[in-house]
Amino acid sequence: MIIKPITGTWFEFQHHNIPEGKYWNPIVKGFSDAQWEAKVDEIASLGMKYIVLLTTSQVYEDTAYSFYETDIYPFADIAAKDPMGALFNAADRNGIKVFVSCGYYGNWVETINNMVSPEVQARAFKSMEQVYAKYGHHESFYGWYLPDETGIYPYYDERFIKYVNDYSAFGRTIDPKLKMLIAPYGTNSLKADDKYVAQLESLDCDIIAYQDEIGVRKSLPEATGAYYEALRKAHDKAGRSALWADMEVFEFEGDVYRSALYAAAMERIDRQIKSISPYVDEILIYQYQGMFNKPGTIAYCGHPDSLKLYNDYKAWLENLNK
């Protein structure tokens, strides 16, 4: 059986869900630019070649801030002077390709409104222009990512398809070489039938990284192979949109979405990888940050189990490559 390694990860400067980010949000708030570069170096040390930046700004209720200098929102209350610059500098150095968020320009819990609101879209499009003007010269700037994700129950909402297509079209006016990535959930409930194939054909998106939904307790590793096998057939039939995985490598301390995230055991992650490897082109994870820490790093953040997961995965990877 073909077993694929983890080839990329989501990345963030602050986690939008406060309870979930308990073990890293307070720490990374004090990270310097050098520490953010070190965190990217860690990711590269495990052979990963893609980073998906979850947000360039965050909006929740009456609070809004950005992680780069812009007139859209105030700069975040963090120690780093240019965290996005640090990300791109380290990604350039390590040959990593970065997908840059172009969402969360409205309250992140109001997903549908963020898709259909002209005001949110105007802010998001302005941010894409500004971010590209500031960082587009970096070799690592590879594409865009839409973080206002949808559930596929059992098909895409037509509003989501329009949202993706509108952003893809605008992104090409900035740079036609940049890819568009989405990472929907609902993998365990979608119907990969002819109707779904038709939706794939109408979706202007280069890469779809489906969430395996193990960490959020909606699926079991032994079940996901069937989901991704069906998706493989649908994607091949549609002839577009690369099929990737967004594999969850976390556990919740308590209630799902309402408690802290910490690193899953490598034994479970091994089962996840083996289940989906035959069907996906790339395996990305949510997420390195907080779940993995290289021993001795100057950019430590996360639960203590993150050190063990780094060592366990490193040993697993070395055995895979023998």
Stockholm file with secondary structure:
# STOCKHOLM 1.0

chainA/1-322         MIIKPITGTWFEFQHHNIPEGKYWNPIVKGFSDAQWEAKVDEIASLGMKYIVLLTTSQVYEDTAYSFYETDIYPFADIAAKDPMGALFNAADRNGIKVFVSCGYYGNWVETINNMVSPEVQARAFKSMEQVYAKYGHHESFYGWYLPDETGIYPYYDERFIKYVNDYSAFGRTIDPKLKMLIAPYGTNSLKADDKYVAQLESLDCDIIAYQDEIGVRKSLPEATGAYYEALRKAHDKAGRSALWADMEVFEFEGDVYRSALYAAAMERIDRQIKSISPYVDEILIYQYQGMFNKPGTIAYCGHPDSLKLYNDYKAWLENLNK
#=GR chainA/1-322 SS CCCCCCCEEEECSSCSSTTTTTTTHHHHTTCCHHHHHHHHHHHHHTTCCEEEECCSEEEETTEEEESSCCSSSCBCSCSCSCHHHHHHHHHHHHTCEEEEECCCSSCTTCHHHHHHCHHHHHHHHHHHHHHHHHHTTSTTEEEEECCSCCBCSSSCCHHHHHHHHHHHHHHHHHCTTCEEEECCBCTTTCCCSHHHHHHHHHCCCSEEEEECCTTTTSCCHHHHHHHHHHHHHHHHHHTCSEEEEEEECEEESSSTTTSCEEECCHHHHHHHHHHHTTTCSEEEEECSBBTBCCTTCSSCCBCTHHHHHHHHHHHHHHHHTC
#=GC SS_cons         CCCCCCCEEEECSSCSSTTTTTTTHHHHTTCCHHHHHHHHHHHHHTTCCEEEECCSEEEETTEEEESSCCSSSCBCSCSCSCHHHHHHHHHHHHTCEEEEECCCSSCTTCHHHHHHCHHHHHHHHHHHHHHHHHHTTSTTEEEEECCSCCBCSSSCCHHHHHHHHHHHHHHHHHCTTCEEEECCBCTTTCCCSHHHHHHHHHCCCSEEEEECCTTTTSCCHHHHHHHHHHHHHHHHHHTCSEEEEEEECEEESSSTTTSCEEECCHHHHHHHHHHHTTTCSEEEEECSBBTBCCTTCSSCCBCTHHHHHHHHHHHHHHHHTC
//
